């Protein structure tokens, strides 16, 4: 058993190796967020700053895509933002979504977010087992017969893996643009502190880094990424990826960070 004095020494060691961690998302609203538990446990400093912001596509501009939402029997959601904008567009266009519509979600947490808009019925809401595209597509594959899929996404970002799968499996589908992703100005955030770890959650977040710093060099900073597409974006940008989620042992970014910090302790 590790004594308190040893625990403090270990935490101090971790703090020296990964003192400053930048989470490229808004600060959690709840003080009970597991991020803050991680911060206290390992004596690290977490900073939160979104690298991107979303801009809604108006109902008027959406109409130009000539997509009849009511024609589709299933919707694919890879984020809560997509859910927000899908139901916003439906409300603005006065589209009534059928109670028989099926919803396929990338994770259980995204699926549960649907409760904000619909009467949640598990028989019509499906999600992947581990947060990967593959697990979600495996679920879709079991239910794809006679379905017409609508996959809401950003105007300047869509998941080619999902689109290609739908094409290769001869699915009827459309990818309506309901919002656009815009890079935030992060120059002040990046220059005011040296970060030992930067955690990304979307490919757009990675793009924002290079929009702000076209000649960015990693210089020993550890990079974390949530999701296959984000991991791919990190690697395609020429960065070394050290912390990856979701994985069976690390389903969230918090658990992936804790795993990384715990391994740093073992190397002490």
C-alpha positions in Angstrom: 0.0 0.0 0.0 1.3 3.5 -0.9 1.6 5.8 2.1 0.4 9.4 2.0 4.0 10.7 1.8 4.7 8.5 -1.2 1.4 9.5 -2.8 2.4 13.2 -2.5 5.9 12.5 -3.9 4.3 10.6 -6.9 1.8 13.4 -7.5 4.6 15.9 -7.4 6.6 13.8 -9.9 3.6 13.8 -12.3 3.1 17.5 -11.8 6.6 18.1 -12.9 6.3 16.0 -16.0 2.8 17.2 -17.0 2.2 20.4 -15.1 0.0 22.3 -17.6 -2.7 20.5 -19.6 -4.8 22.3 -22.1 -8.3 21.0 -22.8 -9.6 22.4 -26.1 -13.2 22.6 -25.0 -15.2 24.9 -22.7 -14.7 24.6 -19.0 -17.2 22.2 -17.5 -20.1 23.9 -15.8 -20.2 21.5 -12.8 -17.5 21.6 -10.2 -18.0 17.8 -9.9 -16.6 17.2 -13.3 -14.1 14.3 -13.3 -11.6 16.7 -14.9 -11.3 18.5 -11.5 -11.0 15.3 -9.6 -8.1 14.4 -12.0 -6.5 17.8 -11.4 -6.7 17.4 -7.6 -5.5 13.8 -7.6 -2.4 14.4 -9.7 -1.7 18.1 -8.8 -1.8 19.2 -12.4 -3.2 22.5 -13.8 -6.0 22.2 -16.3 -6.9 25.1 -18.7 -10.0 25.0 -20.8 -10.4 27.0 -24.0 -12.5 26.0 -27.1 -10.4 26.0 -30.3 -13.6 26.2 -32.4 -17.1 27.6 -32.4 -20.1 26.6 -34.3 -22.2 28.9 -36.5 -25.7 27.9 -37.4 -26.8 27.6 -41.0 -30.1 29.4 -41.3 -33.3 27.7 -42.4 -33.3 29.8 -45.5 -29.8 28.5 -46.5 -30.8 25.0 -45.5 -33.7 25.1 -47.9 -31.2 25.6 -50.8 -29.9 22.1 -50.2 -33.4 20.8 -51.3 -33.5 18.1 -48.7 -36.9 16.8 -47.4 -36.1 15.8 -43.8 -39.5 14.0 -43.4 -38.5 11.7 -46.3 -35.8 10.0 -44.2 -36.4 7.2 -41.7 -33.1 7.2 -39.7 -30.7 9.8 -38.5 -27.0 9.4 -37.7 -25.5 11.6 -34.9 -21.8 11.8 -34.1 -22.1 14.7 -31.7 -24.5 16.7 -29.4 -24.0 19.7 -31.7 -25.4 17.8 -34.6 -28.5 16.9 -32.5 -29.0 20.5 -31.4 -28.8 21.8 -35.0 -31.0 19.0 -36.4 -33.9 19.8 -34.1 -33.3 23.5 -34.5 -33.7 23.2 -38.2 -36.8 21.0 -37.8 -38.4 23.6 -35.5 -37.6 26.5 -37.8 -39.0 24.6 -40.8 -41.9 23.3 -38.8 -41.0 19.7 -39.7 -42.6 17.1 -37.6 -40.2 14.2 -37.0 -41.9 10.8 -37.1 -42.1 8.8 -33.8 -40.9 5.9 -35.9 -37.6 7.6 -36.8 -34.5 5.6 -35.8 -31.5 7.3 -34.3 -28.0 5.9 -34.6 -25.4 7.6 -32.3 -21.6 7.4 -31.9 -21.8 6.9 -28.1 -24.3 6.3 -25.4 -23.8 9.8 -24.0 -24.7 11.3 -27.4 -27.7 8.9 -27.5 -28.9 10.0 -24.1 -28.7 13.7 -25.1 -31.7 12.9 -27.4 -33.9 13.0 -24.3 -33.7 16.7 -24.5 -35.8 16.6 -27.7 -37.7 13.3 -27.9 -39.4 10.7 -25.7 -36.5 8.4 -25.4 -37.3 4.8 -26.5 -34.4 2.4 -26.5 -35.9 0.4 -29.3 -35.5 3.4 -31.7 -32.2 4.7 -30.3 -29.0 2.8 -31.0 -25.3 3.5 -30.3 -21.9 1.9 -30.7 -20.3 -0.1 -28.0 -17.0 1.8 -27.7 -17.3 5.2 -29.3 -15.7 4.2 -32.6 -17.2 4.6 -36.1 -16.8 0.9 -36.6 -19.0 0.0 -33.6 -21.7 2.4 -34.6 -21.6 1.2 -38.2 -21.8 -2.4 -37.0 -25.1 -1.5 -35.3 -26.3 0.4 -38.4 -25.6 -2.7 -40.4 -28.0 -4.8 -38.4 -30.9 -2.3 -39.0 -30.1 -0.8 -42.4 -32.7 -2.7 -44.5 -35.2 -0.3 -46.0 -33.9 2.7 -44.1 -33.2 6.1 -45.6 -30.4 7.8 -43.7 -29.9 11.4 -42.9 -26.4 12.3 -41.5 -26.3 15.9 -40.3 -22.8 17.4 -40.3 -20.8 20.6 -40.5 -20.5 22.4 -43.8 -16.7 22.1 -43.7 -16.4 18.8 -42.0 -18.0 15.4 -42.6 -16.8 11.9 -41.7 -15.6 10.3 -44.9 -15.4 6.9 -43.2 -19.2 7.0 -42.4 -20.0 8.4 -45.9 -17.9 5.8 -47.7 -19.5 3.0 -45.6 -23.0 4.2 -46.6 -22.0 4.3 -50.2 -20.3 0.9 -50.2 -23.4 -0.6 -48.5 -25.8 0.9 -51.1 -27.7 2.9 -48.5 -29.9 5.7 -49.5 -28.6 8.7 -47.6 -27.9 12.5 -47.6 -25.5 14.6 -45.6 -27.2 17.9 -45.0 -25.1 20.8 -43.7 -26.8 22.4 -40.7 -23.9 24.3 -39.1 -20.4 25.4 -39.9 -17.2 25.1 -37.8 -15.1 28.2 -37.3 -11.6 28.5 -35.8 -11.3 30.6 -32.7 -8.5 33.0 -32.1 -6.3 31.1 -29.7 -3.0 33.1 -30.0 -3.2 34.6 -26.6 -4.1 31.3 -25.0 -1.1 29.6 -26.6 1.5 32.2 -25.9 0.6 33.0 -22.3 1.6 29.5 -21.1 3.7 26.5 -22.1 1.5 23.4 -22.1 2.8 20.0 -21.5 -0.3 18.3 -22.9 -2.9 19.5 -25.4 -6.1 17.5 -25.8 -8.1 17.7 -29.0 -11.7 16.5 -29.6 -12.3 17.2 -33.3 -10.3 17.5 -36.5 -11.5 21.1 -36.6 -9.7 21.7 -33.3 -6.5 20.5 -34.9 -7.1 22.7 -37.9 -7.7 25.7 -35.7 -4.2 25.2 -34.1 -2.6 25.5 -37.5 -4.9 28.3 -38.7 -3.5 30.3 -35.8 0.0 29.0 -35.9 0.8 27.7 -39.5 4.4 26.9 -38.4 3.5 25.2 -35.1 6.1 22.8 -33.8 5.3 20.2 -31.1 8.7 20.6 -29.3 8.0 17.8 -26.8 4.3 18.7 -26.0 2.2 15.6 -25.6 -0.9 15.4 -27.8 -4.2 13.7 -26.9 -7.0 13.0 -29.2 -10.6 11.8 -28.8 -12.0 9.8 -31.7 -10.6 8.2 -34.7 -11.0 11.2 -37.0 -9.3 13.5 -34.5 -6.4 11.0 -34.1 -6.1 10.8 -37.9 -6.1 14.7 -38.1 -3.3 14.9 -35.5 -1.2 12.4 -37.4 -1.9 13.9 -40.8 -0.8 17.3 -39.4 2.6 15.7 -38.6 2.2 15.6 -34.9 3.1 12.7 -32.6 0.0 11.3 -30.8 0.7 10.1 -27.2 -2.8 9.9 -25.6 -5.7 8.3 -27.4 -9.4 7.8 -26.6 -11.8 6.1 -26.7 -10.2 2.8 -26.0 -11.5 -0.2 -24.0 -9.3 0.8 -21.0 -9.9 4.6 -21.6 -13.5 5.4 -22.9 -13.1 9.1 -22.1 -10.4 11.7 -22.4 -10.3 12.0 -18.6 -9.7 8.3 -18.3 -7.0 8.4 -21.1 -5.3 11.3 -19.2 -5.4 9.4 -16.0 -4.0 6.3 -17.7 -1.1 8.4 -19.1 -0.4 10.0 -15.7 -0.5 6.7 -13.9 2.0 5.2 -16.4 4.2 8.2 -15.8 4.2 7.2 -12.1 5.2 3.7 -12.9 8.2 4.9 -14.8 9.4 7.0 -11.8 
